[in-house]
Amino acid sequence: MLIGLSGFVLTALDRTGSSPAQILQLGGSLVVVAIVVHLWVRRTAPWADPVLLPVAVALNGIGLAMIQRLDLAYKANGQTQYVVGAKQAIWTGIGVVLFCAVLVLRDYRLLRRWDRWAMWGGLAFLVLPFVPGLGRNINGARIWIRLGPMSFQPAEMTKVLLAVFFASYLVANRDNLALAGRRVLGMNLPRARHLVPLLIVWGVSILVLVAQKDLGTSVLLFGLFVVTLYVATDRPSWLLIGAAMFLPAAWFAATHLHHVAQRITAWRDAMSPDVYNAPGGSWQLVTGLFGMASGGLFGSGWGKGYPSLVTFANSDFIVASVGEELGLTGTIAILMLYLVLVQRGLRTAMALRDGFGKLLATGLSFTIALQVFVVVGGVSRLIPLTGLTAPFLAYGGSSLVANWIILALLVRLSDAARRPASAAPRIIDTAELPTSIRRQVLNASTPDEAAGARRGRSARSAGSPAGAGSAASPAAADDEGSRS
């Protein structure tokens, strides 16, 4: 909390020469919220990783401080349509509430019962922008829906729901998917009939790329499935097959889809004057690069730079804004926070004992890692721009809410991974059992009922006359009760 509040105070000091008037009220309310959320985590997930929540709060606080700093510049320039600090604060509150609500789920393995609902829900969110009167076409991509005064990108929720479905599907079918077919160039390739799931997800991602012109979401969904598939089967051939399938699709998009082709050209020839001045050219990208270059090693300082010169400085290009005012040092510090968050998620996956939890923690962690790579790579011109936003940092209600939900799931998973064996709940994950055994387990009596049955049989045996054909001796009765 101190990091975000310090950025807020330093911005006001550098731009106005005095501390903000509402700092005590703002700081007090944020500290109260942070303490309440911390206590809720300690109550609902007492063994959870203690690093996850503070890292997310720090990233969210830095983002709020930078958005507030940009709001001051927009107000001074008369660009009030770009002032979004209040909206981001509201979305942060919604995300925190949903974070606490998800933690009410005591056992994450219950999510396996809802895997089909997760699949259909994820696909429904994906097609919402095509609903007449609801979807919006913004900057050439149809990935938004309008909810009253606010816009929402439903594909952000798709990645959470499909991560649950992928983990459930792959843990149930990993044996078939791991079976090797022919051996080519020293590598075991899967059988042809087992390529169907990969082809379906590939088809959905390409449909998103073509219909919505959204390269970022397409890469995210396909990469999430391929990496989860690789972790489930431990076969590198799936990674090569996924790359071999996606690269031709990316080439087709770069050569036949105007919106994607513009971004490829802006990335490849960013410093060309013709590309720089062309509509939809590299002006935004190059301006962001100039801003980061002017920040140098330690940055210009909070409120002392000109990050508002870049369009979408508070969303797509907030990394460039941070790089200008906090410098290379501040940017690396923020990337280290992301690295810690992803590392803790993968460490949770390694510590979990069941396949579903391992795959879910891996998928959620990789989602954060891939999104950060795509965002930072696009802003720094390592890869073409895709339109994704930095998790917890950038303005965007859909992204912020989705990432708070991902954080809650990681907290719940880490609680199960770090929980002592003596305190672990005695719950059987019946979804991983064969149908016949699952039916027996679900119909079996509880330990208390079994003990009562043993006492009843012992009493009947003691009350019956000798030689009256009692069903079993006490030892046999105990043995029968133990089997029950």
ABEGO torsion letter per residue (X at the ends): XAAAAAAAAAAAAAAAGBBBAAAAAAAAAAAAAAAAAAAAAAAABAABBAAAAAAAAAAAAAAAAAAAAAAAAAAAAGBAAABAAAAAAAAAAAAAAAAAAAAABABAAAAAAAAAAAAAAAAAAAAAAABBGABBBBGGBBABBBBEABBBBAAAAAAAAAAAAAAAAAAAAAAAAABBBBBBGGBBBBBAAAAAAAAAAAAAAAAAAAAAGBAAAAAAAAAAAAAAAAAAAGBAAAAAAAAAAAAAAAAAAAAABAAAAAAAAAAABAABAAAAABBGBAAAAAAAAAAAAAAEAAEAEBGABBAAABBGAABAAAAAAAAAAAEAAAAAAAAAAAAAAAAAAAAAAAABABAAAAAAAAAAAAAAAAAAAAAAAAAAGABBBAGBBBBGABBEAAAAAAAAAAAAAAAAAAAAAABBAAABBBBBBAAABBAAAAAAAAABBBAAAAAAAAAAAAAAAAABBBGAGBABBAAAAAAAAAAX
